[in-house]
Amino acid sequence: MSDRKTEIHLRVMRLLAENPHRSQRALARELGISLGGLNYCLRALVEKGWIKVENFSRSENKLRYAYLLTPRGVAGKARLTRGFLRRKRMEYEALKAEIDELLLDVEEGRP
C-alpha cells in the first residue's frame, strides 16, 4: 500500500475512533478527500476486517451508520501508527540535516 493510502487509512481510523457516528460527508470534508475516495477507503477497511459498519435508525426514520474499529482494526491502527511515526522521523532527520547544511552555507557565506 502506498504511503498516501496508508496515511489516509490511519487518519480515517483515528477520526472514527474519536467519533464512530461521523457521516461519510463529514469524514471526507475533514480529510480533504472526495466522498467517493472516502467510500473506497471505508470499503477497504471493512474488507480487511479493521472496521465494521452498524446501522441505526434516527427518530426521523432515516438510516445512519456507525463505523466501529474491530480488535483487528485497533491492532492495525497501532501498526500503521508505528510505521507512520518511523517514516516521519526519517523525514524529520533528513530535513533537519538539510537545514543544518543550509545554515552552515549561510554562516560561511557560500552561495
C-alpha positions as CSV (number, residue, x, y, z in Angstrom):
1,M,0.0,0.0,0.0
2,S,1.3,3.5,-0.9
3,D,2.3,5.9,1.9
4,R,-0.6,8.2,0.9
5,K,-3.2,5.4,1.2
6,T,-1.6,4.3,4.5
7,E,-1.8,7.8,5.8
8,I,-5.5,8.2,4.7
9,H,-6.4,4.8,6.3
10,L,-4.7,5.9,9.6
11,R,-6.4,9.3,9.6
12,V,-9.8,7.7,8.9
13,M,-9.4,5.2,11.7
14,R,-8.2,8.0,14.1
15,L,-11.3,10.0,13.3
16,L,-13.6,7.0,13.7
17,A,-12.0,6.1,17.0
18,E,-12.9,9.6,18.2
19,N,-16.5,9.5,16.8
20,P,-17.8,6.4,15.1
21,H,-21.1,8.2,14.2
22,R,-19.4,10.8,11.8
23,S,-21.1,10.8,8.5
24,Q,-19.1,10.0,5.3
25,R,-19.6,13.5,4.1
26,A,-18.2,14.9,7.4
27,L,-15.2,12.5,7.2
28,A,-14.5,13.3,3.6
29,R,-14.6,17.1,4.4
30,E,-12.3,16.7,7.4
31,L,-9.8,14.6,5.4
32,G,-9.9,16.8,2.3
33,I,-10.8,13.9,0.0
34,S,-13.8,13.2,-2.2
35,L,-16.8,11.3,-0.9
36,G,-16.0,8.5,-3.4
37,G,-12.4,8.3,-2.2
38,L,-13.6,8.0,1.4
39,N,-16.1,5.3,0.4
40,Y,-13.4,3.4,-1.3
41,C,-11.2,3.7,1.8
42,L,-14.0,2.6,4.1
43,R,-14.7,-0.5,1.9
44,A,-11.1,-1.4,2.0
45,L,-11.0,-1.2,5.8
46,V,-14.2,-3.3,6.1
47,E,-12.7,-5.9,3.7
48,K,-9.6,-6.1,5.9
49,G,-11.8,-6.6,9.0
50,W,-10.5,-3.4,10.6
51,I,-13.8,-1.6,10.9
52,K,-17.4,-2.9,11.0
53,V,-20.4,-0.9,9.9
54,E,-23.5,-0.8,12.0
55,N,-26.7,0.9,11.1
56,F,-29.2,2.5,13.3
57,S,-32.4,4.5,12.9
58,R,-32.9,8.1,13.9
59,S,-36.2,9.5,15.1
60,E,-37.0,10.7,11.6
61,N,-36.7,7.1,10.5
62,K,-33.6,7.8,8.3
63,L,-30.9,5.2,8.3
64,R,-27.5,6.2,9.7
65,Y,-24.3,4.3,10.2
66,A,-21.7,3.9,12.9
67,Y,-18.2,2.8,11.8
68,L,-16.6,0.9,14.7
69,L,-13.0,-0.3,14.9
70,T,-12.7,-4.0,15.4
71,P,-10.0,-5.6,17.6
72,R,-8.0,-6.3,14.4
73,G,-8.6,-2.6,13.4
74,V,-7.1,-1.4,16.7
75,A,-4.1,-3.6,16.1
76,G,-3.8,-2.5,12.5
77,K,-4.1,1.2,13.6
78,A,-1.3,0.7,16.1
79,R,0.9,-0.9,13.3
80,L,0.1,1.9,10.9
81,T,0.9,4.5,13.6
82,R,4.3,2.9,14.3
83,G,5.1,2.9,10.5
84,F,3.9,6.5,10.1
85,L,6.0,7.7,13.0
86,R,9.0,5.8,11.7
87,R,8.6,7.5,8.2
88,K,8.0,10.9,9.7
89,R,11.1,10.6,12.0
90,M,13.2,9.7,9.0
91,E,11.8,12.7,7.0
92,Y,12.4,14.9,10.0
93,E,16.0,13.8,10.3
94,A,16.6,14.3,6.6
95,L,15.0,17.8,6.7
96,K,17.0,18.7,9.8
97,A,20.2,17.7,8.1
98,E,19.3,19.8,5.1
99,I,18.5,22.8,7.2
100,D,21.8,22.4,9.2
101,E,23.7,22.3,5.8
102,L,21.9,25.4,4.6
103,L,22.6,27.3,7.8
104,L,26.3,26.4,7.5
105,D,26.3,27.6,3.9
106,V,24.7,30.9,5.0
107,E,27.1,31.3,8.0
108,E,30.1,30.7,5.8
109,G,28.9,32.9,3.1
110,R,28.6,30.2,0.5
111,P,26.3,30.8,-2.4
